[in-house]
């Protein structure tokens, strides 16, 4: 959680100390609701790149805890067995693999004392020998026993983390980490790893990060060359005139980050939004195209544009104000879609990794507080026609009412022209969209199923901790990508981080399916029907650590958690095979 709108970014702990309960009050702005069609963009020129820095040092590792995951079930097929070899993982094409490219993303306001990290879990029956490299140098080696996990702390790449308020776009040469393993693993990146650390002069105790998210990383063998992007608009807050002098406007961008896995990678971005310029990158307008040349490990970052100073409401999205504990009034207005990278399309001549997200934003725009968003995008050919979206466990009722759904926002984007999309239950009217167009639904607590004539991509966003108008003390915005039903599996290995207070897994399965976590079946009473969709959902709290799930029918999982003024959310796993479109 961060507050945008003061003359500079202020560390969360320092701000709370100064504010004397700054985040306990409500917002007077309405959160807005409903949906509308938003157009993606196409078509401008990029340029050459620059060298990025390596950031701070001090990397190490510690072992994880939690349920031990059992050995895999052979190479498996389309339904998703656990591969035992790198060759099997390459043939299966899923979230399990032997080579990954972790990439630091925009999180400029985060105190540098917090650490970037990757966490590897070994679901196989053999030891996993894992190596992490950066710019040709080995940073860490680990041997992870079967059924165990390990956390590897890594240095920040300053050019990718960025520095407030000097956000830019740019091409950072050799900016990504390279992870290889002797057997298939699952790999996640945490930006940052912890939500709290010991205090110091820069961040008095208790020192909270206030801005976290995490991503399920996709192995090189399952990457593609065609992607659409989910993000969130430039976060734009006016501060003043009371207390801090003249009115000032501050903003933080959404972003897309492209990592090349091979030399000679040519990337084209059809931008849906204004894009800031930077080293080697020209500014873009909505509908313009940028072309870029990358080599192995290079990272291209495009940041959404700087908004004009405005107080302009939009349909169903009025502006509002909040008087903060710093003695100033924050003006909260919606950002136009021209400052939102959602709907941008990325193509390349070789496999690339793509992460979409935001440096720090409110969700919705009118509710404190901001948080970092990031998630790996799925290759277009892996997107399906059938998805189930489930709401997270409500923070306020974790103990009193397990299974109660919290609010969320959902974006549904078409990856093809003339694509009719239906909803069950009818949380949104049926809509026909062209490629790159999208609708937003929310706030909503309903679980629902989406079925369409062609490929769709769906993102869901957890809301700010002050969404209800009263500080919940836990949670904040986070981003995840919904899993196509076509990519559901029979088996999963997933990680619930040990560094968060609460962890949950939402399990989506057909009625009567027998699903187990770490060998223990989930009681059928935990599942509730999702309208007439033919699917049920269970929201299950899990301890931190590695976990294994198995079912007698294909099922899907999303993993998320809460800590003090922050959260994370990511897909628990999926197949990443090409989906053949079936006429409805």
Buried (B, 14 or more C-beta within 10 A) or exposed (E): BBBBBBBEBBBBBBBBEEBEEBBBBBBEBBBBBEBEBBBBBBBBEBBEBBEBBBBBEEBEBEEBEBBBBBBBBEBBEBEBBBBBBBEBBBEBBBBBBBBBBBBBBBBBBBBEBBBBBBBBBBBBBBBBBBBBBBBEEEBBEBEBEBBBBBBBBBBBBBBBBBEBBEBBBBBBBBBBBBBBBBBBBBBBBBBBBBBBBEBEEEBEEEBBBBBBBBBBBBBBBBBBBBBBBBBBBBBBBBBBEEBBEEBBBBBBBBBBBBBBBBEEBBBBBBBBBBBBBBBBBBBBBBBBBBEBBBEBBBBBBBBBBBBEEBEEBBEEBBBBBBBBBBEBBBBBBBBBBBBBBBBBBBBBEBBBBBBBBBBBBBBBBBBBBBBBBBBBBBBBBBBBBBBBBBBBBBBBEBEEEBBBBBBBBBBBBBBBEEBBBBBBEEBBEEBBBBBBBBBBBBBBBBBBBBBBBBBBBBBBBBBBBBBBEEBBBBBBBBBBBBBBBBBBBBBBBBBBBBBBBBBBBBBBBBEEBEBEBBEEEBEEEBBEEBBEBEBBBBBBBBEBBBBBBBBEBBBBBBBBBBBBBBBBBBBBBBBBBEBEEEEE
